Amino acid sequence: MNAIPSLPTSGEARSGSGSYRWWLVAMLWLVCFANYGDRQAIFSVFPPLQKAFALNLVQLGVIGSAFMWVYALFGPLAGWLCDRASYRWTIIGALLFWSACAAGTAFTHSYRELVLVRALGGLGEAFYFPAAMSLLAKFHGRDTRSRAMALHQSAVYAGSIAGGGLAAWLAETRGWRNPFEVFGAFGAALVLLLLLWLRDPAGSDPVVAAKSSGESFRSGIFALLGNPPALVLSAVFIGANFVAVIFLSWTPEYLYQKFHMSLALAGLNASAWLQAASIMGVIAGGVFADMLARRNAGGRIFTQAAGLLLGAPFLFLTGWTSSTVVVLGAMTGFGVAKGIYDANIWASLFEVVPVQHRGATVGLMNSLGWFGGGIATVAVAKAASRFGFGVCLSATSLIYVSLGCVLLGLGRALAKFPVDLQKRLEPAAETGPRT
């Protein structure tokens, strides 16, 4: 991967310097970092929220879920709209709206206000993600796409760690409202950065292109639902997200019960090891996938399959072992494997869907994955009451093995097509920004 040089001047950005595509990754990394930091922050302040508003556990759960429900509900529409609008202004508008919602959280004074503001934050982020993935794909072709998207994905893990830790510290020292003031201000600063540096691709006018092609919302949705390879990738994503939500939601309780950790230590160990290891895995997965995709049309999907199959034994070991050292090691191994899979979620999708429908397919697939994750939390709660969390965590290894085998089959099917044919399915990456 090319090293990222010093920040280009505005003139260099307009000239289409090859370095701009990596500065695009850096800018969007900061936005994604802020998004996930705010997502995690609300969970870190649950105890003071419960005390301040006299909330029960169900009400706390609704506050946390309001974001996910709206995020999933509006994903398909947001993705379709981003295919028909300027990527630059979609991202900036989404960030501005989300920043206002983050700051607004600090000024709520009732349970209903909290639920409303958190739900609206999900609406803002629903527009950001498909626009960001589509814009990255415009600037990064087959040779660098996985690396670019892997670097962007690393912000998910870094933001989750930093957001949770920073929010907890600020809540203890300055009150629960302060973390959201900080995230709101950080988002506003990023808006100014994007206004200065973010550009649409040269020669690209998505509004004109969408209107001239007559693409409808239905055609955008059908690009996923009527596309067998894309449907397979979506089904695998739902299953993988199902496992991830189980792991993230219930591992703290599992460590607390089985290994007798304190609540604080269980929460730290359940997130830090996994997220830090995922950063390493996602970078490795992006680099390896780009290398393999140059020689094999199914290279990115094979890389995803490798991540799932590698992660299966670590999932089993997490629920089976009685050793604290082993369980932390297994969680770390699972984090690396999860990162390898995550690095290529969207890069693999873009191998099989038309260019003009990238935003719509990302939005719909992302929504399906989040709905699947929402089911996981309740399903495992019921199953654990009968079998225990350890058995449930180990059982998820079977899901990973099954999904990995499915991706191996899909990768073999796509490998029958020459790489040259795949390249003709989309125009060359547009490395220059539009002025």
Secondary structure as the mmCIF struct_conf table of DSSP 4:
data_model
#
loop_
_struct_conf.conf_type_id
_struct_conf.id
_struct_conf.beg_label_comp_id
_struct_conf.beg_label_asym_id
_struct_conf.beg_label_seq_id
_struct_conf.end_label_comp_id
_struct_conf.end_label_asym_id
_struct_conf.end_label_seq_id
HELX_LH_PP_P HELX_LH_PP_P1 ASN A 2 ILE A 4
BEND BEND1 SER A 6 SER A 6
HELX_LH_PP_P HELX_LH_PP_P2 LEU A 7 THR A 9
HELX_RH_AL_P HELX_RH_AL_P1 SER A 10 SER A 15
TURN_TY1_P TURN_TY1_P1 GLY A 16 GLY A 16
TURN_TY1_P TURN_TY1_P2 GLY A 18 SER A 19
HELX_RH_AL_P HELX_RH_AL_P2 TYR A 20 SER A 44
TURN_TY1_P TURN_TY1_P3 VAL A 45 VAL A 45
HELX_RH_AL_P HELX_RH_AL_P3 PHE A 46 PHE A 53
TURN_TY1_P TURN_TY1_P4 ALA A 54 ALA A 54
HELX_RH_AL_P HELX_RH_AL_P4 LEU A 57 CYS A 82
TURN_TY1_P TURN_TY1_P5 ASP A 83 ARG A 84
BEND BEND2 ALA A 85 ALA A 85
HELX_RH_AL_P HELX_RH_AL_P5 TYR A 87 THR A 105
TURN_TY1_P TURN_TY1_P6 ALA A 106 PHE A 107
BEND BEND3 SER A 110 SER A 110
HELX_RH_AL_P HELX_RH_AL_P6 TYR A 111 PHE A 139
TURN_TY1_P TURN_TY1_P7 ARG A 142 THR A 144
HELX_RH_AL_P HELX_RH_AL_P7 ARG A 145 ARG A 174
TURN_TY1_P TURN_TY1_P8 TRP A 176 ARG A 177
HELX_RH_AL_P HELX_RH_AL_P8 ASN A 178 TRP A 197
HELX_LH_PP_P HELX_LH_PP_P3 ASP A 200 ASP A 200
STRN STRN1 PRO A 201 PRO A 201
TURN_TY1_P TURN_TY1_P9 ALA A 202 GLY A 203
HELX_RH_AL_P HELX_RH_AL_P9 PRO A 206 SER A 213
TURN_TY1_P TURN_TY1_P10 GLY A 214 GLY A 214
HELX_RH_AL_P HELX_RH_AL_P10 PHE A 217 LEU A 225
TURN_TY1_P TURN_TY1_P11 GLY A 226 GLY A 226
HELX_RH_AL_P HELX_RH_AL_P11 PRO A 228 LYS A 258
BEND BEND4 PHE A 259 PHE A 259
HELX_RH_AL_P HELX_RH_AL_P12 LEU A 263 ALA A 293
TURN_TY1_P TURN_TY1_P12 ARG A 294 ARG A 295
TURN_TY1_P TURN_TY1_P13 ALA A 297 GLY A 298
HELX_RH_AL_P HELX_RH_AL_P13 GLY A 299 TRP A 320
HELX_RH_AL_P HELX_RH_AL_P14 THR A 324 ASP A 342
TURN_TY1_P TURN_TY1_P14 ALA A 343 ASN A 344
HELX_RH_AL_P HELX_RH_AL_P15 ILE A 345 LEU A 349
TURN_TY1_P TURN_TY1_P15 PHE A 350 VAL A 352
BEND BEND5 VAL A 353 VAL A 353
HELX_RH_3T_P HELX_RH_3T_P1 VAL A 355 HIS A 357
HELX_RH_AL_P HELX_RH_AL_P16 ARG A 358 PHE A 387
HELX_RH_AL_P HELX_RH_AL_P17 PHE A 389 LEU A 414
TURN_TY1_P TURN_TY1_P16 ALA A 415 LYS A 416
BEND BEND6 PHE A 417 PHE A 417
HELX_RH_AL_P HELX_RH_AL_P18 VAL A 419 LYS A 423
TURN_TY1_P TURN_TY1_P17 ARG A 424 LEU A 425
BEND BEND7 GLU A 426 GLU A 426
HELX_LH_PP_P HELX_LH_PP_P4 PRO A 427 ALA A 429
BEND BEND8 GLY A 432 GLY A 432
STRN STRN2 PRO A 433 PRO A 433
HELX_LH_PP_P HELX_LH_PP_P5 ARG A 434 ARG A 434
#
